[in-house]
Amino acid sequence: MGHRTRPTAAEDFAPADLMQGLLVISSFGFWAVMLGLMPVLLFRVWLAG
């Protein structure tokens, strides 16, 4: 009950952690886009064939 947020809370999110988070999010978005486009690309190749 008596604990308050420390003024150095921003230091918990170090630049390294921020970069790792961005890397995970970007990689997740990359795979989401790839998995989303793969059926479309395969379908277009199948149509072209």
C-alpha positions as CSV (number, residue, x, y, z in Angstrom):
1,M,0.0,0.0,0.0
2,G,2.8,2.4,0.9
3,H,5.0,1.8,-2.2
4,R,4.9,4.6,-4.8
5,T,6.2,4.6,-8.3
6,R,9.9,5.4,-8.5
7,P,10.9,8.5,-10.5
8,T,13.4,6.3,-12.3
9,A,10.7,4.1,-13.8
10,A,11.8,5.1,-17.3
11,E,15.2,3.5,-16.7
12,D,13.5,0.1,-16.4
13,F,12.8,0.4,-20.2
14,A,16.4,0.6,-21.4
15,P,17.1,1.3,-25.0
16,A,18.2,-2.3,-25.4
17,D,14.8,-3.5,-24.2
18,L,13.1,-1.0,-26.4
19,M,15.1,-2.2,-29.4
20,Q,14.4,-5.8,-28.6
21,G,10.7,-5.0,-28.3
22,L,10.7,-3.2,-31.6
23,L,12.6,-6.2,-33.2
24,V,10.0,-8.7,-31.8
25,I,7.1,-6.5,-33.0
26,S,8.6,-5.9,-36.4
27,S,9.5,-9.6,-36.9
28,F,6.0,-10.5,-35.8
29,G,4.5,-8.0,-38.3
30,F,6.9,-9.3,-41.0
31,W,5.8,-12.9,-40.5
32,A,2.1,-11.8,-40.3
33,V,2.5,-10.1,-43.6
34,M,4.4,-13.0,-45.1
35,L,1.8,-15.6,-43.9
36,G,-0.9,-13.3,-45.1
37,L,0.5,-12.8,-48.6
38,M,1.7,-16.3,-49.1
39,P,-1.7,-17.8,-50.1
40,V,-2.3,-14.8,-52.4
41,L,1.0,-15.2,-54.1
42,L,0.5,-18.9,-54.5
43,F,-3.0,-18.3,-55.8
44,R,-1.7,-15.8,-58.4
45,V,1.1,-18.2,-59.4
46,W,-1.5,-21.0,-59.7
47,L,-3.7,-18.7,-61.9
48,A,-0.8,-17.7,-64.0
49,G,0.2,-21.3,-64.5
